[in-house]
Amino acid sequence: MITTLHAELIKVRHSRTLRAVLAITIGLSLGITALVTAFGGAAVLAEHQAVDGGGKYEILFFGSTFGVWAYAFFAAGFAAAEFRNGMINYTFAATANRNRVLLAKAILVAAGGLIIGNVTSLINFALTQGMLAATGHPALWIGDPALLRVLLVYIPGQLVVWGVLAVFLGGALRTTTPTVLILLLGSALPVLTAQFLPATWGETVPRWMPGALIESLAGLAVPGSPGYLPLPAAIPALTAWLIIFAVAGLHGYRTRDV
């Protein structure tokens, strides 16, 4: 596995496309926050941050959604692109165990999501709170346990989970864009259609989607809100999503012809 991990890391370092998508991920996650901070004004940021509950942390994540889906595109391409250009034949010749190849990709995507997520979270915090403090507005204190939970869980968790799901689904489908579209629509439609369906749907289904589960883990979803689940329910549910995609992805990756 160590050798396979090293081989897969080399692919990322030498692929211009993968490196470009990674740069876009970081650029979107940081750039939008930087633009809002620079041109939105400290008063606007302070107003957004003055709300109660998890909403006061929203200014830290203005660009995170775009960055998350850019990273999902990277992860899907990491698993699927080799089938399009034929390089997968060399990979399987070097490592006959296909499960090991896909798991190595998932491990690298998860590790990258943790690193990129934590770095961007801390930089977003410095950008927004530095602006507020410099202009005399109340700023968040990084030693606050609730804030630390948000910083260390929300963006890293989104990047890790959606990235890993994209790796496994991309490995099964062997195509990049449809993989991301399926994940995007699958995460959005249950929420968007809730207003047209019976209230029971909106009160139950959306909160079990991966994005909502991560919000509960990060403390952004508060008790009583439609997206909230307590940790003893959210952690197993998110684990179940990862296991389901892993089983399906590994099966398709292992059994389908090149």
C-alpha positions, 0 to 999 in steps of 0.5 A: 500500500505504501508503494501504491500511495507513492505511485498515486501521489506521483500522478498528482504531481505530474498531472497538469490537469489535477494540479490545476483543479487543486489550485482552483479548489484553493483559489475558490475557497480563499478568493471569494472570502478575500473579495467579500472581505475587501469589497463588502466592508467590515460593517456588512461582515459584522452584521452577518456575524451578529446573528445567533447560532451557527449562522454567525460563522457563515462569513468564514465559508463564503467560498467553501461550497465552490471549493468543495465541488471543485475538489470533488471534480478533482477527486472524480478525475483522479479515479476516472481520468486514467480510463479515458487516456489508457494509463490505467493499463499501466497502473494495473500492470504495476499493481494487480490488486485494483482495490488497493489502487482505488483505496490509495486514491481515496486515502490521498484525497482524504488526506488532501482534503484535511490539509487543504480544509484546515489551511483554508479555514484558518486563512479565512478566519484570519482574513475576516476577523482581521478585517473586523478587529482592524476596523473596531468591530467585534471579532471571534476568538479562536480559543472558543471551543465552538469556533474551533469545532467549526474551523476544524470540522466544517470545510475539512469534513466537506472536502474529505467526505465529498472527495472520497465519495467522488473517488469511489463513484468516479472509480465505478462510473469511470467518468468525471463530469457525470460523477460530480453531477450525480453527487451535486444533484443527489445532495441538492434535490432532496433539499430543493424539493422539500418545499413541494413535498409533504412536511414529513419529507422536509423534516426527515430526509434532508438532514440525513444527506452528507452535507447536512450531517457534516453541518451537525458534526461541525456544530453549524446546525443547531437543535430544532433546525431542519438540518440538525442531528445529534452526534450519536446519529450523525456520525453513524449516518455519515459513516454509512454513506462512506461505506455504501459508496466504498462497497459500490465503488470497489466492486465496480472498479474491481469487476468491470473490464478496462 
